[in-house]
Amino acid sequence: MSAGWTDHLIVAPIVLPLAAAALTLFLDERQRRLKASVALLTVLALLFVSTLLLQGAASSGFAGEPATTAYHLGNWPAPFGIVLVIDWLSALMLVLTSGLGLTTLVYSLAYWDRAGPRFHTLFLLQLMGLNGAFLTGDLFNLFVFFEVLLAASYGLLLHGSGVQRVQAGLHYVSINVATSLLFLIGVALIYGVTGTLNMADLAIRIPAVAGSDLPLLQSGMAILGTAFLLKAGMWPLGLWLPRSYAAAAPPVAALFAILSKVGVYAVLRVYLLLGGEGGWAANFGDEWLLYGGMATIAFGTVGILASRTLMRVAGYSVIISSGTLLAAIGAGQGAVLGGVLFYLVSSTVGICAFYLLIELIERNEADAALKVEPVFEDEYTGSLETGEEDETGVVIPATLAILGGGFVFCVLVISGLPPLSGFVAKFAIIHGLLGLRSEIDWPVWALISLIILSGLATIIATTRAGIDLIWTPSEQPQPLHLAEAVPVGVLLAACLGLAIFAGPTMRYMERTGQSLGDRQGYVQKVLIEGPADKHARSR
Amino acid sequence: MEAVLALGIGVFTAAGVWLILRPRTFQVIIGLSLISYAVNLFIYAAGRLKVDAPPLVGTVNPDPALFDDPLPQALVLTAIVISFAMTALLLVVLLASRGLTGTDHVDGDEGE
């Protein structure tokens, strides 16, 4: 049992934020600095752990065997006990989550964590839910972690209060509660037919389902898919998204950029794993993803042109990003996953940075003084009078130049123009789509033109807003805090890094795509090499 | 037994769907609760209906045909707790919305 502790590292992304969130609940709202340090340390540790896990996955080599590692909680064998699974994709998503978590948390320390009570607790729980959803190996736990991340996101969306947030929050909560019910119906149908909810076990049993059970199972999968697609914001299920995200506090909206990607992740995971090699299950739902994704891109393109505020522009770019991912998954039937995953990372980071920048740019116009009555008696309300320089008071000169530069950078990433990572990602997707078959069907052509058109619309919308906000001289630009500028800079540097190290990154993504198609390896690692096996080896 | 359960699920769902399409926030919440009851019954039904069968497999007679499936019952418990918590949260948001906008319309204004 000497090198055994690294095996247990897989639970850390779930246990760590949960414990820290519980700890911050014990602290009084007035001990804000202590709470902030607890949260900051936890997120730093999360980033460290997930980087270790990513290294663990990558260390098995790009050609070698599957890097899937299963962690059997309580040492119960797989289909009966709860299992956590880390593989190429999970590790990638964990790093992405903790990276975004760290930058948005640092950003919020400048002001937003004081805009309402219990920010750090909710923030940590949100990270716990996200990590859990990326790690879990069975459908019911996926539901539970979805609920954890949703419950935390309800609190975060309402953070800062105000009429607009409460209104948007009411719609957001109602829609997501209804979605969770759909999720449960899907899970119940799948359980009723197959008798299991473990994903590896399902991958074995689903191809064998036939006869009168088949329509039941297919409708179960379709209902489950609807729940995922609603999270991802596919048209017409994504109408709630731009409005809700626009109402959220900027660091919260920035973190929400990854929330819609959880839906995409779930679609990838469930459909590729459960799709099966032959029979009905192969390619089940591809047309829906392709056409639905295309409709989503079209809807996002129209919406982004019609938006009059930058928050809405960002909301519709989330929609375009989801649509591109879903359509490319559907069109490629799992073949262009390298480009898809590259785009997922690049667009999530880009949109996150964009949300953070919007606040800085629009601050000159907004009057941020939300005067609210305290809800809890220990709530710290004094902070709402900003303007006083406090511990984060390192103010950077040349505010507008930095903001303008960052804005241009962001737009390049989101719209997919060279030389940044957005371009590499879109290029990889389009290249993959063109190389699929010798004869290219019209839906693929339509998809490619939609991807390019949506980029054009993004440029038009952002340029319009940019000219308005940055070129119009304002008398006295608000000072820029170091704690706010650095996270944006780090995110944009990450996009730059993705573009510079596109070769190795792309190789990682390609390998991830392959591993998703490798059902045999997944089943082998999760089901067959059970805990009993491990135990025997350690003796 | 099957007919009663199916009817119950159907009535709950129909009433719930009708209610969540109503314009008042309270109706939406009650609608969501009704649908969640229907879903809970539905999960229960996914484990097959059995009357007077214990849910645990003993060592004496391990024939699964004689026992009820315990897993859906565990799932239902989790689902009940979660939907209960969400309903409570939604009620708070409802009250906040009522307080801030002065109306219980889901869009925050009556809209003539």
Contacts between the chains, C-beta under 8 A, distances in Angstrom:
chain1	res1	chain2	res2	distance
A	140	B	75	6.0
A	140	B	78	7.5
A	144	B	78	6.6
A	144	B	82	7.5
A	147	B	82	5.0
A	147	B	86	7.7
A	151	B	85	7.0
A	151	B	86	7.1
A	151	B	89	7.1
A	154	B	89	6.0
A	154	B	93	7.7
A	158	B	93	7.0
A	158	B	96	7.7
A	161	B	96	7.6
A	162	B	100	7.8
A	163	B	100	4.7
A	163	B	101	6.3
A	163	B	108	7.1
A	166	B	93	6.4
A	166	B	96	4.8
A	166	B	97	4.9
A	166	B	100	5.4
A	166	B	101	7.9
A	167	B	97	6.4
A	167	B	101	7.1
A	167	B	107	7.4
A	167	B	108	4.7
A	169	B	93	5.5
A	170	B	25	6.7
A	170	B	90	7.9
A	170	B	93	5.2
A	170	B	94	6.9
A	170	B	97	5.1
A	170	B	106	6.7
A	170	B	108	8.0
A	171	B	106	7.3
A	173	B	86	7.4
A	173	B	89	6.7
A	173	B	90	5.3
A	173	B	93	5.7
A	174	B	20	7.3
A	174	B	28	5.7
A	174	B	32	6.8
A	174	B	90	6.8
A	174	B	106	7.8
A	177	B	32	5.3
A	177	B	36	7.9
A	177	B	83	7.4
A	177	B	86	5.0
A	177	B	87	7.9
A	177	B	90	6.6
A	178	B	20	6.8
A	178	B	32	6.5
A	178	B	35	7.3
A	180	B	82	7.4
A	180	B	83	7.6
A	180	B	86	7.4
A	181	B	32	7.5
A	181	B	35	5.4
A	181	B	36	5.9
A	181	B	39	4.9
A	181	B	83	7.6
A	184	B	39	4.9
A	184	B	42	7.9
A	184	B	43	6.3
A	184	B	79	5.7
A	185	B	39	5.8
A	185	B	42	6.2
A	187	B	43	7.6
A	187	B	75	7.6
A	188	B	39	7.5
A	188	B	42	5.5
A	188	B	43	4.2
A	188	B	45	7.8
A	188	B	46	4.1
A	188	B	72	7.4
A	188	B	75	7.6
A	189	B	46	6.8
A	191	B	43	7.8
A	191	B	46	5.2
A	191	B	47	7.6
A	191	B	71	7.4
A	191	B	72	6.9
A	191	B	75	7.5
A	192	B	45	7.7
A	192	B	46	3.5
A	192	B	47	7.4
A	192	B	48	7.9
